[in-house]
Amino acid sequence: MSQPQEPSALLPLTPAVLHILLTLSDGERHGYAIMVEVKAQTDGAVRMGPGTLYGSLKRMISSDLVEEADSRDDPTDVQDERRRYYRLTDFGWRVLEAELKRLAHVVQMPTSRRILGPIRTEP
């Protein structure tokens, strides 16, 4: 697998890739668990279908952002044997960090340019 020298070469990330990386930052997950977690993390605003998920995962594996995990959280789970689990690679962590820094900068711009007042974090 070849990877770009710099994480910034992959930025900006697509929303699907960003959400998958964020979900996997909590630990290994199988495909269906990733879809469920993305929906939960976004309060249902993002619903990732199997085509988007597995197409993204295939490209992410090719880019060395994620890899299939050898271990399973619960080896006694009978269904577990058929599931493929995924985890972030070291490069995936670096790309996620670079993207989050980029997005934090974007979010700060309207305030620093006085386009908007301070961004409220409470409703």
N, CA and C of each residue as an Amber inpcrd file, in Angstrom:
protein
   369
   0.8390000  -1.1840000   0.0000000   0.0000000   0.0000000   0.0000000
   0.8790000   1.2410000   0.0000000   0.6380000   2.1150000  -0.9260000
   1.4030000   3.3460000  -0.9330000   0.5950000   4.4400000  -0.2670000
   1.2880000   5.3080000   0.3990000   0.6060000   6.4140000   1.0620000
   1.3300000   7.7100000   0.7340000   0.5790000   8.7990000   0.6620000
   1.2350000  10.0890000   0.4510000   2.1520000  10.3850000   1.6310000
   3.1840000  11.1430000   1.3880000   4.1090000  11.5090000   2.4630000
   3.4330000  12.3590000   3.5250000   2.5740000  13.2360000   3.1010000
   1.9240000  14.1670000   4.0180000   0.4330000  13.9070000   4.1040000
  -0.1360000  13.8680000   5.3070000  -1.5860000  13.7080000   5.4440000
  -2.3720000  14.7740000   4.6800000  -1.8150000  15.9800000   4.5900000
  -2.5220000  17.0790000   3.9220000  -2.8010000  16.7750000   2.4470000
  -2.0680000  15.8170000   1.8670000  -2.2910000  15.4620000   0.4600000
  -3.6700000  14.8470000   0.2540000  -4.2950000  14.3460000   1.3120000
  -5.6190000  13.7240000   1.1980000  -6.7600000  14.6640000   1.5850000
  -6.4320000  15.8760000   1.9880000  -7.4580000  16.8080000   2.4500000
  -7.9880000  17.6520000   1.3170000  -9.2270000  18.0940000   1.3890000
 -10.2200000  17.7960000   2.4200000 -10.8030000  16.3960000   2.2380000
 -11.2210000  15.8120000   3.3440000 -11.8460000  14.4960000   3.3090000
 -13.3080000  14.6260000   2.9110000 -13.8310000  13.5830000   2.3040000
 -15.2670000  13.5520000   2.0390000 -15.9920000  13.3760000   3.3660000
 -17.2490000  13.8010000   3.4640000 -17.9880000  13.5960000   4.7180000
 -18.0230000  12.1240000   5.1380000 -18.1910000  11.2030000   4.1960000
 -18.2420000   9.7810000   4.5550000 -16.9280000   9.3360000   5.1930000
 -15.8180000   9.6910000   4.5880000 -14.5100000   9.2870000   5.1080000
 -14.2780000   9.9200000   6.4860000 -14.6140000  11.1800000   6.6390000
 -14.4500000  11.8380000   7.9340000 -15.2590000  11.1230000   9.0110000
 -16.5080000  10.8180000   8.7380000 -17.3470000  10.1540000   9.7350000
 -16.8500000   8.7450000  10.0530000 -16.3590000   8.0430000   9.0630000
 -15.8110000   6.7100000   9.3220000 -14.5740000   6.8150000  10.2050000
 -13.6770000   7.7410000   9.8950000 -12.4780000   7.9240000  10.7240000
 -12.8450000   8.3090000  12.1520000 -13.8000000   9.2150000  12.3030000
 -14.2230000   9.6150000  13.6460000 -14.7890000   8.4280000  14.4180000
 -15.5790000   7.6190000  13.7560000 -16.1560000   6.4470000  14.4120000
 -15.0700000   5.4610000  14.8220000 -14.1170000   5.2140000  13.9460000
 -13.0550000   4.2610000  14.2580000 -12.0490000   4.8030000  15.2630000
 -12.0710000   6.1090000  15.5210000 -11.1640000   6.6650000  16.5280000
 -11.5210000   6.1710000  17.9300000 -12.7390000   5.6510000  18.0990000
 -13.1510000   5.0720000  19.3800000 -12.7690000   3.6090000  19.5070000
 -12.3230000   2.9790000  18.4230000 -11.9370000   1.5740000  18.4630000
 -12.4310000   0.8240000  17.2510000 -12.0440000  -0.4370000  17.1750000
 -12.4110000  -1.2870000  16.0480000 -13.9170000  -1.4600000  15.9630000
 -14.4080000  -1.5240000  14.7160000 -15.8360000  -1.7750000  14.4850000
 -16.0160000  -2.5360000  13.1850000 -17.0970000  -3.2760000  13.1140000
 -17.4610000  -3.9150000  11.8520000 -18.3510000  -2.9500000  11.0860000
 -18.5950000  -3.2580000   9.8050000 -19.3000000  -2.3420000   8.9170000
 -20.6360000  -1.8570000   9.4310000 -21.5010000  -2.7750000   9.8450000
 -22.8260000  -2.3650000  10.3070000 -22.7120000  -1.4690000  11.5420000
 -21.7780000  -1.7870000  12.4330000 -21.5920000  -0.9670000  13.6350000
 -21.1190000   0.4400000  13.2640000 -20.3350000   0.5630000  12.2090000
 -19.9030000   1.8910000  11.7510000 -21.1150000   2.6910000  11.2900000
 -21.9880000   2.0580000  10.4870000 -23.1920000   2.7570000   9.9970000
 -24.0690000   3.2180000  11.1550000 -24.2670000   2.3510000  12.1360000
 -25.1070000   2.6880000  13.2890000 -24.4860000   3.8270000  14.0890000
 -23.1770000   3.7850000  14.2910000 -22.4980000   4.8100000  15.0850000
 -22.4990000   6.1680000  14.3760000 -22.3080000   6.1780000  13.0660000
 -22.3540000   7.4440000  12.3160000 -23.7340000   8.0750000  12.4750000
 -24.7690000   7.2900000  12.3460000 -26.1330000   7.7990000  12.5090000
 -26.3290000   8.3570000  13.9180000 -25.8240000   7.6450000  14.9280000
 -25.9670000   8.0980000  16.3220000 -25.1630000   9.3730000  16.5870000
 -23.9300000   9.4300000  16.0970000 -23.0680000  10.5980000  16.3250000
 -23.6250000  11.8620000  15.6830000 -24.4020000  11.7000000  14.6240000
 -24.9260000  12.8600000  13.8970000 -26.4160000  13.0830000  14.1770000
 -26.9250000  12.4340000  15.2250000 -28.3520000  12.5320000  15.5660000
 -29.2390000  12.2460000  14.3570000 -28.8240000  11.2910000  13.5480000
 -29.6160000  10.8690000  12.3970000 -29.4520000  11.7200000  11.1530000
 -28.6560000  12.7800000  11.2260000 -28.4860000  13.6670000  10.0680000
 -27.7240000  12.9830000   8.9370000 -26.8300000  12.0700000   9.2800000
 -26.0660000  11.3480000   8.2670000 -26.4230000   9.8780000   8.3760000
 -26.9460000   9.3410000   7.2850000 -27.2690000   7.9100000   7.2010000
 -26.4430000   7.3340000   6.0660000 -25.5250000   6.5010000   6.4320000
 -24.5890000   5.9420000   5.4620000 -25.0900000   4.5680000   5.0150000
 -25.3080000   4.4030000   3.7390000 -25.7370000   3.1110000   3.2150000
 -24.5520000   2.1920000   2.9800000 -24.8280000   0.9180000   2.7260000
 -23.7500000  -0.0470000   2.5220000 -22.8350000   0.2910000   1.3440000
 -23.3910000   0.7950000   0.2530000 -22.5580000   1.1420000  -0.9050000
 -21.5460000   2.2170000  -0.5790000 -22.0120000   3.2680000   0.0910000
 -21.1100000   4.3550000   0.4840000 -20.0820000   3.8580000   1.4820000
 -20.5410000   3.1100000   2.4780000 -19.6330000   2.6270000   3.5210000
 -18.5430000   1.7360000   2.9410000 -18.9460000   0.6870000   2.2440000
 -17.9470000  -0.2810000   1.7880000 -17.0970000   0.2530000   0.6380000
 -17.6520000   1.1260000  -0.1930000 -16.8390000   1.7820000  -1.2120000
 -15.7930000   2.6780000  -0.5730000 -16.2090000   3.4250000   0.4530000
 -15.2720000   4.2930000   1.1770000 -14.2040000   3.4670000   1.8800000
 -14.6130000   2.3960000   2.5550000 -13.6430000   1.5500000   3.2640000
 -12.6230000   0.9510000   2.3000000 -13.0740000   0.5400000   1.1260000
 -12.1480000  -0.0220000   0.1310000 -11.0930000   1.0070000  -0.2660000
 -11.5440000   2.2320000  -0.5310000 -10.5950000   3.2990000  -0.8980000
  -9.7060000   3.6710000   0.2850000 -10.2710000   3.6460000   1.4880000
  -9.4940000   4.0000000   2.6840000  -8.4130000   2.9540000   2.9640000
  -8.7100000   1.6890000   2.7030000  -7.7030000   0.6350000   2.8570000
  -6.5910000   0.8510000   1.8350000  -6.9570000   1.1750000   0.5980000
  -5.9540000   1.4310000  -0.4480000  -5.0670000   2.6210000  -0.1130000
  -5.6220000   3.6020000   0.5900000  -4.8710000   4.7970000   0.9680000
  -4.1660000   4.6340000   2.3140000  -4.2770000   3.4590000   2.9270000
  -3.6410000   3.1420000   4.2050000  -4.2030000   3.9710000   5.3730000
  -5.4760000   4.3650000   5.2600000  -6.1240000   5.0740000   6.3630000
  -6.6870000   4.0950000   7.3890000  -7.2040000   2.9810000   6.9090000
  -7.7430000   1.9450000   7.7840000  -7.2130000   0.5920000   7.3210000
  -7.3440000  -0.3800000   8.1990000  -6.9600000  -1.7420000   7.8750000
  -7.9440000  -2.6920000   8.5330000  -8.0050000  -3.8930000   8.0010000
  -8.8220000  -4.9050000   8.6550000  -8.1030000  -5.3430000   9.9210000
  -8.8770000  -5.4890000  10.9900000  -8.3090000  -5.8790000  12.2740000
  -8.2900000  -7.4010000  12.3740000  -7.2440000  -7.9330000  12.9540000
  -7.1400000  -9.3740000  13.1570000  -7.9620000  -9.8360000  14.3510000
  -8.0370000  -8.9980000  15.3580000  -8.7020000  -9.3900000  16.6010000
 -10.1870000  -9.0610000  16.5530000 -10.9310000  -9.6250000  17.4650000
 -12.3600000  -9.3600000  17.6070000 -12.6160000  -8.9630000  19.0410000
 -13.5490000  -8.0170000  19.2400000 -13.8810000  -7.5830000  20.5900000
 -14.4150000  -8.7290000  21.4370000 -15.2680000  -9.5740000  20.8510000
 -15.8830000 -10.6770000  21.5800000 -15.7210000 -11.9620000  20.7810000
 -14.6650000 -12.7350000  21.0560000 -14.4230000 -13.9530000  20.2760000
 -15.5020000 -15.0190000  20.4550000 -16.3770000 -14.8870000  21.4450000
 -17.4520000 -15.8630000  21.6440000 -18.6810000 -15.5490000  20.8060000
 -18.7180000 -14.3930000  20.1600000 -19.8500000 -13.9950000  19.3220000
 -19.8390000 -14.8270000  18.0370000 -20.8470000 -15.6700000  17.8430000
 -20.9160000 -16.5620000  16.6890000 -20.9750000 -15.7650000  15.3870000
 -21.7550000 -14.6930000  15.3530000 -21.8620000 -13.8680000  14.1440000
 -20.5420000 -13.1770000  13.8370000 -19.7210000 -13.0190000  14.8430000
 -18.4820000 -12.2850000  14.7280000 -17.5460000 -12.8760000  13.6760000
 -17.5820000 -14.1890000  13.4620000 -16.6560000 -14.8260000  12.5310000
 -16.8450000 -14.3450000  11.0910000 -18.0480000 -13.9420000  10.7310000
 -18.3080000 -13.4940000   9.3600000 -18.0600000 -12.0060000   9.1850000
 -17.9820000 -11.2900000  10.2610000 -17.8200000  -9.8320000  10.1750000
 -16.3630000  -9.4510000   9.9860000 -16.1860000  -8.4070000   9.1900000
 -14.8570000  -7.8270000   9.0510000 -14.8020000  -6.5990000   9.9460000
 -13.7720000  -6.5330000  10.7450000 -13.5790000  -5.3990000  11.6340000
 -12.4990000  -4.4970000  11.0530000 -12.6540000  -3.2050000  11.2870000
 -11.7350000  -2.2180000  10.7410000 -11.1850000  -1.3590000  11.8700000
  -9.9770000  -0.8630000  11.6730000  -9.3520000   0.0470000  12.6380000
  -8.5000000   1.0640000  11.8900000  -8.2300000   2.1740000  12.5720000
  -7.3750000   3.2050000  11.9990000  -5.9250000   2.7440000  11.9740000
  -5.2120000   3.1410000  10.9500000  -3.7590000   2.9530000  10.9150000
  -3.1200000   4.1960000  11.5340000  -1.8140000   4.1460000  11.7380000
  -1.1160000   5.3430000  12.2320000  -1.2910000   6.5040000  11.2490000
  -1.2060000   6.1910000   9.9640000  -1.3940000   7.2280000   8.9550000
  -2.8310000   7.7680000   9.0050000  -3.8020000   6.8830000   9.2220000
  -5.1950000   7.3060000   9.3510000  -5.3850000   8.2790000  10.5040000
  -4.7300000   8.0130000  11.6210000  -4.7930000   8.9270000  12.7670000
  -4.2290000  10.2990000  12.3900000  -3.1040000  10.3000000  11.6690000
  -2.4790000  11.5750000  11.2860000  -3.3590000  12.3530000  10.3210000
  -4.0060000  11.6500000   9.3870000  -4.9110000  12.3120000   8.4470000
  -6.1260000  12.8650000   9.1900000  -6.6890000  12.0990000  10.1190000
  -7.8300000  12.5830000  10.9040000  -7.4530000  13.8310000  11.6910000
  -6.2990000  13.8080000  12.3260000  -5.8440000  14.9820000  13.0830000
  -5.6710000  16.2020000  12.1730000  -5.0840000  16.0060000  11.0100000
  -4.8860000  17.1210000  10.0660000  -6.2280000  17.6770000   9.5990000
  -7.1900000  16.7990000   9.3280000  -8.5070000  17.2590000   8.8810000
  -9.2390000  18.0050000   9.9930000  -9.1450000  17.5280000  11.2140000
  -9.8150000  18.2130000  12.3270000  -9.2010000  19.5850000  12.5810000
  -7.8920000  19.6980000  12.4470000  -7.2450000  21.0120000  12.5810000
  -7.7030000  21.9470000  11.4620000  -7.8040000  21.4080000  10.2410000
  -8.2600000  22.2130000   9.1030000  -9.6830000  22.7000000   9.3310000
 -10.5520000  21.8080000   9.7900000 -11.9460000  22.1850000  10.0320000
 -12.0770000  23.1810000  11.1830000 -11.2670000  23.0210000  12.2220000
 -11.2980000  23.9770000  13.3420000 -10.9320000  25.3700000  12.8460000
  -9.9590000  25.4420000  11.9540000  -9.5710000  26.7320000  11.3870000
 -10.7180000  27.3370000  10.5710000 -11.3880000  26.5000000   9.7880000
 -12.5180000  26.9670000   8.9750000 -13.6290000  27.4920000   9.8790000
 -13.9170000  26.8050000  10.9590000 -14.9890000  27.2080000  11.8720000
 -14.6390000  28.5380000  12.5570000 -13.3730000  28.7840000  12.8040000
 -12.9560000  30.0290000  13.4580000 -12.9780000  31.2410000  12.5270000
 -12.8900000  31.0250000  11.2250000 -12.8000000  32.1400000  10.2720000
 -13.9470000  33.1410000  10.3520000 -15.2050000  32.7140000  10.4000000
 -16.2770000  33.7220000  10.4390000 -16.1820000  34.6490000  11.6450000
 -15.7390000  34.1410000  12.7750000 -15.5990000  34.9670000  13.9680000
 -14.4040000  35.9040000  13.8380000 -13.2740000  35.3650000  13.3950000
 -12.0760000  36.2000000  13.2960000 -12.2140000  37.2670000  12.2160000
 -13.0240000  37.0110000  11.2190000 -13.2490000  38.0030000  10.1590000
 -14.4670000  38.8700000  10.4380000 -15.0450000  38.6970000  11.5860000
 -16.2040000  39.4700000  12.0450000 -17.4220000  39.3000000  11.1200000
 -17.4900000  38.1570000  10.4870000 -18.6760000  37.8350000   9.6850000
 -19.8160000  37.4570000  10.6190000 -19.4740000  36.7260000  11.6620000
 -20.4290000  36.3010000  12.6950000 -19.8840000  36.6990000  14.0500000
 -20.7760000  36.7570000  15.0030000 -20.3350000  36.9310000  16.3860000
 -19.7450000  35.6330000  16.8760000 -19.3910000  35.5770000  18.1570000
 -18.8330000  34.3250000  18.6990000 -19.8210000  33.1750000  18.4770000
 -19.2920000  32.0230000  18.1370000 -20.1140000  30.8490000  17.8840000
 -20.5460000  30.2740000  19.2310000 -21.8660000  30.1290000  19.3800000
 -22.4110000  29.5910000  20.6180000 -22.3380000  28.0740000  20.5830000
 -22.0240000  27.4880000  21.7280000 -21.9810000  26.0430000  21.8120000
 -23.2200000  25.4820000  22.4760000 -24.0670000  26.3460000  23.0350000
 -25.3030000  25.9020000  23.6670000 -26.4890000  26.3950000  22.8600000
 -27.5800000  25.6060000  22.8570000 -28.7650000  26.0260000  22.0850000
 -29.4330000  27.2500000  22.6700000
